[in-house]
Structure formats: C-alpha cells, structure tokens
Amino acid sequence: MENKNLQNIAEINLKNLFKVLAKRKIAFLTAFIIIFIIGLVFTFLFTPEYSSNLQITLSDNEIFYNNDLFEYFPEDASALWIIPYTKNNDQKINYIISKLDPIYSQLKSDEILDNTLKSLNNEITKEQLRNSLNVSVDRWIGIITIENYAKTPEMAYSINKYMLDSYIGQKKTELENAYDTFLEKLGPEIELSKKEIESLEIEAEKKMMDFALEWYASLEEMSLNKIEIEFVDPELSKKLEIAFEKYEVLNTTKQNMISNKNLFLDRISVVKPPKLEDVRNTSNYLRNILLSLIAAAVIGIISAFAVNYFKSPKND
C-alpha cells in the first residue's frame, strides 16, 4: 500500500513538473539556451588544455657497474650512481627506479620551479606550474614519464623543455661535485696504497732474509751444504695481494674517470624529448558539453518554477 502511494506521488510530481514546464516554456527555454551557450563558450574558448610529455631513464654503461669500487668506497660510489655489477636485469631496473623515484618531489622543489619560471618569464604562477605536473614510473622497464598541462601548445612544450633542462642541469651539478670530491680523494688514496705496498714488500723481504739466515745457520750447525729455498710468508703474501688489488682498482678507476668524465656526469638519458609537434589537445569537450546540457536543464527548470511561483494567482 505504501509503495502504491509513493508511486502515485511520483506520478503527480512528474505531471506537475511537465505541466509547469509547458506553461512556462519560454522561461525554461530562455534560461536553458543562455546557460548552454555560456557553457559552450567556456568549453571552446576558455578551457582548452594541451599536454606535453617526455621520458627519461638512467644512461647505461659498463663503467657504472663496479664491484670493487662499491666495496672500497660505498658512499662515493653511491653519490656517483655506481653499483655492483649484475647480470640480473631486474636488479638493474630496481636500481634505476631507486635513483629516479624521488624525481616527483625534486621536480616540484623550489629550485627547479624557480628556474623553470625564470625561463618562462614568469608567464604563469609557481602554484599553476606545480599543479600542471604529472609524473609516472614504468617499473617494468625503468622509464619515467613527465607530463604537464597548459592552456596553449607552446606553453605546454616550453614547461616540459625548461623543466627538463633545469632538472638535468641540477643533477649534472650534483654529480660533478661528487665526481670532483672523489677524484680529489683518489690521489692521496693511491699514494697511500703505493706506500702500503712498499711497506709490505720491505717487510716481506726482511722476513725472507731473516728466514734465510736462520736456515743457513741451522745447515752449518748440521755441517750440511747450503741449500737455497724460497720462503713466502702466507699472511704477508695475502696482504700484498689485497694491497695490489686495491691499488689496481684505484688506479684504473682514476684513469676511467679522467678519460670518461662526461659518462659520469651525463647520467640522465632522454628517451623521448619534448616536441612541439607532439603536444596533444586533451580537452574533454564531450564531457563539458554534457555538463553544460545538465546545468542548462537544471537552471531552466528552476527558472520555470520561479516564474510560475511569482506569476501564480495566489502571489498576485
């Protein structure tokens, strides 16, 4: 019974609605057309949105995978984005992601935003620039996609270009500082390594001489002819082996760094650079038109009921 009453009430309300709209169709149509036109003007003239994107990853080279360097100088190796060698591609990608993961917060840092705004001649605000940015990470292949949105194709392209330039410049400066610091440290470390080798060689020679003297003395006591044998202290031999290995690592690393400086600094590889011709219009016109239709219909109905209310006989 209750459901039937509710159904009757709904039918009465719908009948009243159509009755009012038919009676006040001019008010309804006037409001509908005005709001719909405003919505269309706003959609096509004031809300175009253009998107520009780029993709980056870490440059890959055998020089960046060094087990020994990571063992001897883990902090310096990490600062230079050098890791232990691995044939496991997943481990490489995880390393790449770990270095690029902070990019979202870094791109929104004041330094990057201010540099970008300066290049853009402050045509937009810092908040607009920050809100226009979108960063996504493809963890399967280790690629970062940076996308931004703007009101014109030129602005979308310029934002991406200048932001990329600023980010690469910042990273290059950080890596160059780490490079200079480590290269400066390598010189004294190599000298210390050479001195350690010389000291161990002197100690080994002394032990060999002492052993030879003792050996010959024991042979004389037993009235035996001199028999030459070679004595090697296993502990000293191991220390010398480690010292030579370290010296080789340090010396080779220094030569590689001097010969391949650009490889150590240009770690950001641009997979897909921003291009003006690649800028897309991402405005959702259909959505905006539908929203305009809904808004126009709602305002039209309200207008029709308002006119009907004020022009009804009881309000005269």
VOPAGU-2260 file (C-alpha; in pm, 1 decimal, decimal comma):
REM VOPAGU-2260
SITE   aa  ch    i         X         Y         Z
SITE  MET   A    0       0,0       0,0       0,0
SITE  GLU   A    1     279,4     235,1      93,8
SITE  ASN   A    2     465,2     161,5    -232,2
SITE  LYS   A    3     148,8     238,5    -429,0
SITE  ASN   A    4     110,7     573,6    -252,5
SITE  LEU   A    5     474,0     660,6    -329,5
SITE  GLN   A    6     419,0     569,8    -694,7
SITE  ASN   A    7     111,0     792,5    -709,6
SITE  ILE   A    8     301,1    1081,8    -551,2
SITE  ALA   A    9     584,6    1039,4    -806,3
SITE  GLU   A   10     332,4    1040,4   -1094,8
SITE  ILE   A   11     164,7    1353,3    -958,1
SITE  ASN   A   12     505,4    1529,0    -919,1
SITE  LEU   A   13     607,6    1439,2   -1274,1
SITE  LYS   A   14     273,1    1559,6   -1407,0
SITE  ASN   A   15     314,2    1887,1   -1219,0
SITE  LEU   A   16     670,6    1922,1   -1349,8
SITE  PHE   A   17     570,8    1880,1   -1716,1
SITE  LYS   A   18     264,9    2099,0   -1659,9
SITE  VAL   A   19     477,6    2381,9   -1522,5
SITE  LEU   A   20     737,8    2342,7   -1799,1
SITE  ALA   A   21     466,8    2351,0   -2065,9
SITE  LYS   A   22     310,5    2655,5   -1908,8
SITE  ARG   A   23     639,8    2839,2   -1853,8
SITE  LYS   A   24     828,5    2705,6   -2156,6
SITE  ILE   A   25     954,4    3050,0   -2253,1
SITE  ALA   A   26    1123,4    3095,7   -1914,5
SITE  PHE   A   27    1260,9    2742,1   -1933,8
SITE  LEU   A   28    1393,4    2776,2   -2289,1
SITE  THR   A   29    1538,4    3121,8   -2224,9
SITE  ALA   A   30    1734,6    3005,0   -1920,1
SITE  PHE   A   31    1830,0    2677,9   -2091,4
SITE  ILE   A   32    1968,5    2849,9   -2402,6
SITE  ILE   A   33    2158,0    3117,1   -2206,2
SITE  ILE   A   34    2326,7    2866,1   -1971,8
SITE  PHE   A   35    2401,1    2624,2   -2255,3
SITE  ILE   A   36    2560,8    2898,2   -2467,9
SITE  ILE   A   37    2768,2    3011,9   -2169,4
SITE  GLY   A   38    2879,4    2650,5   -2119,5
SITE  LEU   A   39    2977,4    2615,0   -2487,3
SITE  VAL   A   40    3170,4    2943,6   -2485,4
SITE  PHE   A   41    3354,1    2837,0   -2171,0
SITE  THR   A   42    3426,1    2492,4   -2320,9
SITE  PHE   A   43    3568,5    2606,5   -2653,7
SITE  LEU   A   44    3723,5    2941,6   -2565,1
SITE  PHE   A   45    3833,5    2931,2   -2202,9
SITE  THR   A   46    3911,6    2567,1   -2117,7
SITE  PRO   A   47    4136,3    2419,5   -2388,2
SITE  GLU   A   48    4403,0    2201,0   -2229,5
SITE  TYR   A   49    4720,9    2087,6   -2401,8
SITE  SER   A   50    4954,6    1815,3   -2284,8
SITE  SER   A   51    5327,6    1769,6   -2347,2
SITE  ASN   A   52    5524,8    1468,6   -2224,3
SITE  LEU   A   53    5879,3    1337,2   -2218,1
SITE  GLN   A   54    6050,4    1020,5   -2098,2
SITE  ILE   A   55    6382,3     975,2   -1920,3
SITE  THR   A   56    6588,2     694,0   -1768,2
SITE  LEU   A   57    6946,3     641,6   -1647,9
SITE  SER   A   58    7219,1     604,7   -1907,4
SITE  ASP   A   59    7361,6     253,4   -1903,7
SITE  ASN   A   60    7731,3     170,2   -1940,1
SITE  GLU   A   61    7966,9     -94,4   -1800,2
SITE  ILE   A   62    8160,0     180,6   -1626,3
SITE  PHE   A   63    7867,4     230,0   -1386,5
SITE  TYR   A   64    7888,0    -127,1   -1251,8
SITE  ASN   A   65    8195,6    -173,3   -1034,4
SITE  ASN   A   66    8201,3    -428,1    -750,7
SITE  ASP   A   67    8542,9    -327,7    -614,7
SITE  LEU   A   68    8479,9      45,5    -614,0
SITE  PHE   A   69    8148,7      -9,9    -437,1
SITE  GLU   A   70    8331,2    -226,6    -181,4
SITE  TYR   A   71    8612,0      21,3    -108,8
SITE  PHE   A   72    8414,9     346,3    -131,9
SITE  PRO   A   73    8041,3     270,2     -97,1
SITE  GLU   A   74    7933,9     628,5     -16,4
SITE  ASP   A   75    8131,1     784,6    -303,1
SITE  ALA   A   76    8013,0     513,5    -542,1
SITE  SER   A   77    7653,1     575,2    -440,8
SITE  ALA   A   78    7695,0     951,3    -488,6
SITE  LEU   A   79    7822,0     880,5    -842,1
SITE  TRP   A   80    7532,4     635,5    -903,2
SITE  ILE   A   81    7772,7     340,6    -933,0
SITE  ILE   A   82    7654,9      -2,9    -820,3
SITE  PRO   A   83    7796,1    -357,4    -804,1
SITE  TYR   A   84    7797,7    -539,2   -1136,2
SITE  THR   A   85    7499,0    -762,2   -1200,6
SITE  LYS   A   86    7368,8    -960,3   -1496,5
SITE  ASN   A   87    7022,8    -958,2   -1344,1
SITE  ASN   A   88    6818,7    -708,7   -1543,9
SITE  ASP   A   89    6556,9    -678,1   -1267,7
SITE  GLN   A   90    6823,7    -564,7   -1022,3
SITE  LYS   A   91    6946,3    -302,9   -1269,7
SITE  ILE   A   92    6593,2    -172,2   -1321,4
SITE  ASN   A   93    6531,8    -162,7    -945,4
SITE  TYR   A   94    6849,0      44,1    -908,1
SITE  ILE   A   95    6738,7     281,8   -1184,7
SITE  ILE   A   96    6398,5     322,3   -1021,3
SITE  SER   A   97    6555,5     385,8    -680,2
SITE  LYS   A   98    6751,1     677,1    -827,9
SITE  LEU   A   99    6460,9     820,0   -1027,1
SITE  ASP   A  100    6183,5     760,4    -772,3
SITE  PRO   A  101    6246,4    1091,8    -588,1
SITE  ILE   A  102    6203,0    1281,4    -916,5
SITE  TYR   A  103    5842,0    1377,9    -840,4
SITE  SER   A  104    5935,4    1571,8    -526,5
SITE  GLN   A  105    6256,2    1700,7    -686,2
SITE  LEU   A  106    6073,3    1844,6    -987,8
SITE  LYS   A  107    5838,0    2025,9    -751,8
SITE  SER   A  108    6122,6    2168,9    -546,1
SITE  ASP   A  109    6155,0    2547,0    -532,2
SITE  GLU   A  110    6488,4    2540,7    -716,9
SITE  ILE   A  111    6351,6    2354,7   -1021,9
SITE  LEU   A  112    6025,1    2552,2   -1025,7
SITE  ASP   A  113    6202,8    2887,6    -990,8
SITE  ASN   A  114    6447,3    2806,1   -1272,0
SITE  THR   A  115    6159,9    2695,5   -1496,5
SITE  LEU   A  116    5953,4    3006,4   -1417,7
SITE  LYS   A  117    6253,9    3226,8   -1490,4
SITE  SER   A  118    6293,0    3062,6   -1832,6
SITE  LEU   A  119    5917,5    3111,5   -1890,1
SITE  ASN   A  120    5948,5    3481,6   -1796,9
SITE  ASN   A  121    5702,7    3417,3   -1511,9
SITE  GLU   A  122    5409,1    3383,6   -1751,7
SITE  ILE   A  123    5238,7    3152,6   -1500,1
SITE  THR   A  124    5249,6    3128,3   -1120,9
SITE  LYS   A  125    5451,0    2876,9    -922,8
SITE  GLU   A  126    5130,4    2712,2    -798,7
SITE  GLN   A  127    4998,5    2675,9   -1154,8
SITE  LEU   A  128    5329,2    2522,4   -1260,6
SITE  ARG   A  129    5330,5    2281,2    -967,1
SITE  ASN   A  130    4970,4    2173,1   -1033,1
SITE  SER   A  131    5031,4    2124,0   -1405,9
SITE  LEU   A  132    5287,8    1849,7   -1346,2
SITE  ASN   A  133    5226,1    1476,0   -1353,9
SITE  VAL   A  134    5497,9    1209,1   -1313,7
SITE  SER   A  135    5453,6     834,5   -1368,0
SITE  VAL   A  136    5704,1     547,2   -1333,5
SITE  ASP   A  137    5712,4     236,5   -1551,2
SITE  ARG   A  138    5875,1      -6,9   -1307,8
SITE  TRP   A  139    5899,3    -283,7   -1566,5
SITE  ILE   A  140    6146,6    -101,5   -1789,6
SITE  GLY   A  141    6273,8     173,7   -1559,6
SITE  ILE   A  142    6138,7     473,9   -1751,8
SITE  ILE   A  143    5995,7     794,3   -1604,5
SITE  THR   A  144    5725,8     984,4   -1795,3
SITE  ILE   A  145    5685,8    1354,1   -1715,2
SITE  GLU   A  146    5367,4    1519,4   -1839,1
SITE  ASN   A  147    5229,6    1868,2   -1793,0
SITE  TYR   A  148    4918,8    2058,2   -1896,6
SITE  ALA   A  149    4880,3    2415,8   -2016,3
SITE  LYS   A  150    4638,9    2646,5   -2199,2
SITE  THR   A  151    4846,0    2665,9   -2518,2
SITE  PRO   A  152    5062,1    2412,1   -2705,7
SITE  GLU   A  153    5362,5    2644,1   -2686,2
SITE  MET   A  154    5331,4    2681,0   -2308,8
SITE  ALA   A  155    5294,3    2303,5   -2253,4
SITE  TYR   A  156    5603,8    2236,7   -2464,6
SITE  SER   A  157    5806,3    2516,4   -2301,6
SITE  ILE   A  158    5725,2    2400,0   -1949,2
SITE  ASN   A  159    5847,1    2048,6   -2022,8
SITE  LYS   A  160    6158,0    2165,6   -2207,0
SITE  TYR   A  161    6270,1    2414,6   -1942,7
SITE  MET   A  162    6184,8    2181,9   -1654,2
SITE  LEU   A  163    6386,5    1900,7   -1814,2
SITE  ASP   A  164    6681,6    2134,9   -1875,4
SITE  SER   A  165    6667,1    2253,3   -1515,1
SITE  TYR   A  166    6645,8    1900,4   -1372,2
SITE  ILE   A  167    6930,5    1765,2   -1587,1
SITE  GLY   A  168    7140,0    2071,7   -1500,6
SITE  GLN   A  169    7078,6    2020,6   -1130,1
SITE  LYS   A  170    7166,8    1650,4   -1144,6
SITE  LYS   A  171    7475,7    1720,4   -1354,7
SITE  THR   A  172    7594,7    1973,3   -1095,8
SITE  GLU   A  173    7538,2    1724,7    -810,9
SITE  LEU   A  174    7724,2    1450,1    -996,5
SITE  GLU   A  175    8007,9    1685,4   -1091,0
SITE  ASN   A  176    8052,1    1782,1    -725,0
SITE  ALA   A  177    8059,5    1412,2    -630,0
SITE  TYR   A  178    8299,6    1345,3    -919,1
SITE  ASP   A  179    8540,8    1622,8    -816,6
SITE  THR   A  180    8527,2    1520,8    -449,8
SITE  PHE   A  181    8601,4    1156,7    -526,1
SITE  LEU   A  182    8870,8    1232,1    -783,3
SITE  GLU   A  183    9040,1    1459,2    -530,5
SITE  LYS   A  184    9019,7    1178,3    -274,7
SITE  LEU   A  185    9162,8     917,4    -515,5
SITE  GLY   A  186    9506,2    1084,2    -546,4
SITE  PRO   A  187    9600,9    1054,2    -176,9
SITE  GLU   A  188    9437,4     710,1    -159,3
SITE  ILE   A  189    9653,8     586,0    -446,8
SITE  GLU   A  190    9967,9     724,6    -276,7
SITE  LEU   A  191    9870,4     554,5      49,9
SITE  SER   A  192    9813,8     230,9    -139,5
SITE  LYS   A  193   10159,7     255,8    -301,2
SITE  LYS   A  194   10322,1     321,3      36,3
SITE  GLU   A  195   10137,1      25,9     185,7
SITE  ILE   A  196   10266,6    -199,2     -93,0
SITE  GLU   A  197   10623,6     -70,5     -45,8
SITE  SER   A  198   10599,9    -124,4     329,4
SITE  LEU   A  199   10467,1    -478,0     286,0
SITE  GLU   A  200   10736,6    -559,1      28,3
SITE  ILE   A  201   11009,3    -436,2     265,9
SITE  GLU   A  202   10858,4    -641,2     547,9
SITE  ALA   A  203   10834,3    -948,3     323,8
SITE  GLU   A  204   11196,8    -906,6     211,7
SITE  LYS   A  205   11314,0    -867,8     572,4
SITE  LYS   A  206   11127,8   -1182,0     678,8
SITE  MET   A  207   11276,5   -1370,1     385,3
SITE  MET   A  208   11627,2   -1254,0     482,1
SITE  ASP   A  209   11574,2   -1348,2     847,5
SITE  PHE   A  210   11447,8   -1689,4     744,2
SITE  ALA   A  211   11744,2   -1739,4     508,8
SITE  LEU   A  212   11993,8   -1650,6     783,9
SITE  GLU   A  213   11828,1   -1889,8    1025,2
SITE  TRP   A  214   11815,9   -2159,5     759,6
SITE  TYR   A  215   12181,5   -2127,6     668,1
SITE  ALA   A  216   12279,5   -2119,7    1036,1
SITE  SER   A  217   12093,4   -2442,0    1102,8
SITE  LEU   A  218   12259,8   -2603,9     797,9
SITE  GLU   A  219   12604,9   -2502,4     926,6
SITE  GLU   A  220   12529,3   -2649,1    1269,3
SITE  MET   A  221   12446,7   -2977,3    1099,2
SITE  SER   A  222   12757,7   -2945,7     875,6
SITE  LEU   A  223   12540,1   -2958,4     566,1
SITE  ASN   A  224   12596,2   -2785,0     235,6
SITE  LYS   A  225   12395,8   -2469,6     171,2
SITE  ILE   A  226   12064,0   -2537,4       7,0
SITE  GLU   A  227   11872,5   -2236,4    -122,7
SITE  ILE   A  228   11499,8   -2238,4     -65,5
SITE  GLU   A  229   11237,8   -1970,1    -118,5
SITE  PHE   A  230   11039,7   -1860,0     182,0
SITE  VAL   A  231   10698,3   -1696,4     148,0
SITE  ASP   A  232   10502,8   -1573,6     447,6
SITE  PRO   A  233   10140,4   -1669,3     366,4
SITE  GLU   A  234    9992,9   -1390,6     577,2
SITE  LEU   A  235   10213,6   -1124,0     419,8
SITE  SER   A  236   10151,6   -1270,1      77,9
SITE  LYS   A  237    9775,2   -1234,1     126,9
SITE  LYS   A  238    9813,7    -876,1     246,6
SITE  LEU   A  239   10026,0    -793,0     -58,5
SITE  GLU   A  240    9769,8    -949,6    -289,6
SITE  ILE   A  241    9491,2    -737,7    -136,6
SITE  ALA   A  242    9705,8    -423,1    -147,5
SITE  PHE   A  243    9795,8    -475,8    -515,2
SITE  GLU   A  244    9430,1    -540,1    -597,6
SITE  LYS   A  245    9322,1    -219,1    -424,6
SITE  TYR   A  246    9593,9     -20,5    -598,1
SITE  GLU   A  247    9484,3    -159,9    -935,7
SITE  VAL   A  248    9120,0     -69,9    -865,7
SITE  LEU   A  249    9208,1     283,1    -756,0
SITE  ASN   A  250    9444,2     347,0   -1045,2
SITE  THR   A  251    9204,9     204,0   -1306,0
SITE  THR   A  252    8913,1     399,9   -1157,4
SITE  LYS   A  253    9109,9     724,5   -1170,5
SITE  GLN   A  254    9206,2     666,8   -1533,9
SITE  ASN   A  255    8846,5     578,7   -1624,9
SITE  MET   A  256    8711,4     887,1   -1450,5
SITE  ILE   A  257    8957,8    1120,0   -1621,5
SITE  SER   A  258    8906,1     960,0   -1963,4
SITE  ASN   A  259    8526,4     937,0   -1936,6
SITE  LYS   A  260    8421,1    1237,5   -1732,7
SITE  ASN   A  261    8110,1    1303,3   -1942,0
SITE  LEU   A  262    7986,6     948,6   -1882,6
SITE  PHE   A  263    7995,1    1008,2   -1508,2
SITE  LEU   A  264    7811,2    1341,0   -1534,2
SITE  ASP   A  265    7553,6    1273,6   -1807,4
SITE  ARG   A  266    7362,0    1003,8   -1623,2
SITE  ILE   A  267    7013,0    1119,9   -1725,0
SITE  SER   A  268    6923,9     970,4   -2062,1
SITE  VAL   A  269    6633,8    1130,9   -2250,1
SITE  VAL   A  270    6434,3     850,4   -2410,6
SITE  LYS   A  271    6171,4    1080,5   -2559,8
SITE  PRO   A  272    6239,2    1456,2   -2564,3
SITE  PRO   A  273    5951,9    1706,6   -2559,5
SITE  LYS   A  274    5849,8    1825,4   -2908,3
SITE  LEU   A  275    5607,1    2099,7   -3003,6
SITE  GLU   A  276    5453,4    1884,2   -3277,9
SITE  ASP   A  277    5381,2    1609,8   -3022,1
SITE  VAL   A  278    5170,1    1832,8   -2796,8
SITE  ARG   A  279    4814,1    1695,6   -2768,5
SITE  ASN   A  280    4483,3    1869,2   -2706,8
SITE  THR   A  281    4347,4    1682,7   -2405,1
SITE  SER   A  282    4033,1    1892,5   -2351,5
SITE  ASN   A  283    3728,2    1674,3   -2284,1
SITE  TYR   A  284    3476,3    1860,7   -2498,5
SITE  LEU   A  285    3209,2    1590,4   -2481,9
SITE  ARG   A  286    3216,1    1588,4   -2102,7
SITE  ASN   A  287    3194,4    1967,9   -2087,1
SITE  ILE   A  288    2905,2    1976,7   -2337,5
SITE  LEU   A  289    2712,5    1715,6   -2137,8
SITE  LEU   A  290    2776,6    1908,8   -1816,3
SITE  SER   A  291    2654,4    2224,8   -1992,1
SITE  LEU   A  292    2335,5    2045,1   -2101,3
SITE  ILE   A  293    2270,0    1918,6   -1748,4
SITE  ALA   A  294    2338,9    2259,7   -1594,8
SITE  ALA   A  295    2117,0    2431,1   -1856,5
SITE  ALA   A  296    1829,8    2187,5   -1791,1
SITE  VAL   A  297    1853,1    2229,2   -1413,0
SITE  ILE   A  298    1868,1    2610,0   -1430,9
SITE  GLY   A  299    1583,0    2607,8   -1686,9
SITE  ILE   A  300    1360,0    2402,5   -1456,4
SITE  ILE   A  301    1441,3    2626,0   -1159,7
SITE  SER   A  302    1365,3    2935,3   -1369,8
SITE  ALA   A  303    1033,5    2790,7   -1491,1
SITE  PHE   A  304     921,6    2710,4   -1135,4
SITE  ALA   A  305    1037,4    3050,6   -1009,0
SITE  VAL   A  306     838,0    3232,2   -1280,4
SITE  ASN   A  307     539,4    3006,2   -1217,0
SITE  TYR   A  308     556,5    3076,5    -845,4
SITE  PHE   A  309     568,4    3454,8    -876,4
SITE  LYS   A  310     305,0    3469,9   -1151,4
SITE  SER   A  311      57,3    3232,0    -992,9
SITE  PRO   A  312    -273,3    3397,8    -879,6
SITE  LYS   A  313    -209,0    3339,8    -508,2
SITE  ASN   A  314     105,8    3554,2    -529,1
SITE  ASP   A  315     -61,1    3843,5    -713,6
